[in-house]
Amino acid sequence: MERIDLPGGHLAYTEAGTGELVVLLHAGYVDHTMWSSEVTRLSRRCKVVAPDARTHGLSSTATAPFRHCDDVAALIRHVDAGPATLVGVSMGASAALDTAIEHPDCVRGVVISGAGTGEPSFEDPWSLKILGRLERAIAEMDAAAWIEAELDFAAGPRRDLADVDPEIVARLRVMHEHFASTHAVVPGVTPPTPVVESWSRLGNVTVPVLGIVGEEDSADHHRMTHSAVTAVRDGRGVATIAGAGHYPNLERPEEWARIVDGFLADLGIAGPAAPSA
């Protein structure tokens, strides 16, 4: 892992390949390893950077207020290969949109999945129930209950966790356990400071933005993704991946790759790599 020092801490990141820059931004409470196959695949034709967000993975725990978008912009400038196409899931999607709002010079295009900006709103009863479980687990310092609630979020409202590939569940569990055992949640510091009035500022985003949702994800995640793509100037629609929940890149990697590759091709970035001889 590479490292960039920032005010109040550091980001760890992996870097591979050469060419146009693609930055992969992971979801909350997991880490860059959710992108392992994407790093391998895309690095055959692009320069790929996959960071651990602050207070995640091998990056430092936040000790002062920060914004994910500022960290992403600092990383793009550090690797000196921007502007970048940002691809994010959940928290990573919000970080990508917020970076496009606050640091437009760093961004060439955005793919968001299962989120809007860093000012989310939840109103669906199922989502609110899961969020209530998460809040109770944090208040009671019950890491096991917190992890189970996070995993149910991954499955979505119409499936049981048993319906999700057990290898994917195991990967998510390992990442959640690492977060819970490594990074403390500091009131007033984590979660990060949001970009203010972000939804009303999406009309200022001029780069292409593509949305992706897992068919089995919650109504709130669908709504926020669709609303964000509709609000920007160059929304490229929202693709739905059947049989996937909150992590469509993990559950349906081939369909995810097809959609993302098409978007990159539309931006003039090299198409799929030729098969190995």
DRENLUMGU-934475 format. One record per residue (C-alpha): x, y, z. Coordinates in steps of 0.5 Angstrom, whole numbers, padded with zeros to 4 digits, always signed. Example, Ala and Ser with C-alpha at 12.3 -4.5 7.8 and 13.67 -1.06 7.14 Angstrom:
BEGIN
+0025-0009+0016
+0027-0002+0014
***
This chain:
BEGIN
+0000+0000+0000
+0002+0007-0002
+0001+0013+0003
-0001+0020+0003
+0000+0025+0009
-0006+0029+0010
-0007+0034+0016
-0009+0030+0022
-0007+0024+0019
-0006+0020+0013
-0009+0016+0007
-0007+0009+0005
-0008+0007-0002
-0006+0002-0008
-0004+0004-0015
-0004+0000-0021
-0003+0001-0028
-0002+0007-0033
-0006+0011-0037
-0012+0015-0036
-0014+0016-0028
-0020+0012-0025
-0021+0012-0017
-0025+0007-0014
-0028+0009-0008
-0031+0004-0003
-0037+0004+0001
-0037+0005+0009
-0034+0001+0014
-0031-0003+0009
-0024-0002+0005
-0021-0002-0002
-0021-0009-0002
-0028-0009-0004
-0025-0007-0011
-0019-0012-0012
-0022-0015-0018
-0023-0008-0021
-0016-0006-0020
-0014-0012-0023
-0018-0011-0029
-0018-0004-0030
-0011-0003-0029
-0009-0007-0036
-0011-0001-0039
-0012+0005-0034
-0008+0008-0028
-0013+0005-0022
-0012+0008-0015
-0016+0005-0009
-0016+0009-0003
-0018+0007+0004
-0022+0013+0006
-0020+0016+0013
-0022+0012+0019
-0023+0006+0014
-0018+0000+0013
-0011+0002+0013
-0012+0009+0013
-0011+0013+0020
-0017+0014+0025
-0020+0021+0024
-0018+0026+0030
-0021+0032+0027
-0026+0034+0023
-0025+0033+0015
-0029+0032+0009
-0028+0026+0004
-0028+0030-0002
-0022+0034+0000
-0018+0027+0002
-0020+0025-0005
-0018+0031-0009
-0012+0031-0005
-0010+0024-0007
-0012+0026-0014
-0007+0032-0014
-0002+0027-0010
-0001+0022-0016
-0001+0028-0021
-0005+0024-0026
-0012+0028-0026
-0017+0029-0028
-0020+0023-0025
-0026+0018-0027
-0029+0017-0020
-0033+0010-0019
-0036+0010-0012
-0041+0005-0008
-0045+0008-0002
-0041+0012+0002
-0036+0012-0004
-0041+0015-0009
-0043+0020-0004
-0035+0022-0004
-0035+0022-0011
-0041+0027-0012
-0038+0031-0007
-0031+0032-0010
-0035+0034-0017
-0038+0039-0013
-0032+0042-0009
-0027+0040-0013
-0029+0040-0021
-0022+0041-0024
-0020+0034-0021
-0026+0030-0024
-0027+0028-0031
-0033+0023-0030
-0037+0020-0024
-0040+0013-0023
-0045+0013-0017
-0048+0007-0014
-0053+0006-0008
-0053+0013-0006
-0053+0021-0007
-0049+0026-0004
-0046+0026+0003
-0052+0029+0006
-0057+0022+0005
-0064+0022+0007
-0068+0016+0009
-0075+0015+0010
-0077+0008+0008
-0079+0004+0014
-0074-0002+0012
-0068+0003+0012
-0070+0006+0018
-0071+0000+0022
-0064-0002+0020
-0061+0005+0022
-0064+0004+0029
-0061-0003+0030
-0054+0001+0028
-0055+0006+0033
-0057+0002+0039
-0051-0003+0037
-0047+0003+0037
-0050+0006+0044
-0049-0001+0047
-0042-0002+0044
-0044-0008+0041
-0040-0010+0035
-0043-0016+0034
-0050-0013+0033
-0047-0008+0029
-0044-0012+0024
-0050-0016+0023
-0054-0010+0022
-0049-0008+0017
-0050-0015+0013
-0057-0014+0013
-0056-0007+0010
-0052-0011+0004
-0058-0016+0003
-0063-0011+0002
-0071-0011+0004
-0073-0017+0000
-0068-0022+0001
-0065-0025+0007
-0057-0025+0008
-0058-0033+0007
-0060-0031+0000
-0053-0027-0001
-0047-0031-0004
-0043-0034+0003
-0037-0032+0000
-0039-0025-0001
-0042-0025+0006
-0035-0027+0009
-0031-0022+0005
-0036-0016+0008
-0036-0019+0015
-0028-0019+0015
-0028-0012+0013
-0033-0010+0018
-0030-0013+0023
-0023-0010+0022
-0027-0003+0022
-0030-0005+0029
-0023-0007+0032
-0019-0002+0029
-0022+0005+0028
-0026+0008+0034
-0032+0013+0032
-0031+0019+0036
-0037+0024+0037
-0037+0030+0033
-0031+0028+0029
-0033+0021+0025
-0038+0021+0021
-0034+0026+0017
-0037+0034+0016
-0041+0034+0010
-0041+0038+0004
-0047+0043+0005
-0053+0044+0001
-0050+0039-0004
-0057+0037-0007
-0058+0044-0009
-0051+0045-0012
-0052+0038-0016
-0054+0043-0022
-0047+0046-0022
-0044+0039-0024
-0042+0039-0031
-0038+0032-0032
-0042+0026-0034
-0045+0022-0028
-0048+0015-0029
-0052+0011-0024
-0052+0004-0022
-0057+0001-0017
-0058-0006-0015
-0065-0009-0016
-0065-0011-0009
-0062-0005-0006
-0067-0001-0001
-0072+0004-0004
-0068+0010-0001
-0062+0008-0004
-0065+0007-0011
-0069+0014-0010
-0062+0018-0008
-0058+0015-0014
-0064+0017-0019
-0065+0024-0016
-0057+0025-0016
-0057+0023-0024
-0063+0027-0025
-0060+0033-0022
-0053+0034-0025
-0053+0037-0032
-0050+0031-0036
-0054+0025-0033
-0053+0019-0036
-0058+0015-0033
-0059+0009-0028
-0057+0002-0030
-0061-0003-0025
-0057-0010-0024
-0062-0016-0023
-0060-0020-0017
-0056-0015-0013
-0057-0011-0007
-0052-0006-0004
-0046-0008-0007
-0047-0010-0014
-0040-0010-0016
-0039-0016-0011
-0045-0020-0013
-0045-0019-0021
-0038-0017-0023
-0039-0018-0030
-0045-0014-0031
-0042-0009-0027
-0036-0009-0031
-0040-0008-0037
-0044-0002-0035
-0037+0001-0032
-0033+0000-0039
-0039+0003-0043
-0039+0009-0039
-0031+0009-0039
-0031+0008-0047
-0036+0014-0048
-0031+0018-0044
-0026+0016-0049
-0022+0012-0044
-0020+0005-0047
-0025+0000-0048
-0024-0007-0045
-0017-0010-0045
-0015-0015-0050
-0015-0023-0047
-0008-0025-0045
-0005-0029-0051
***
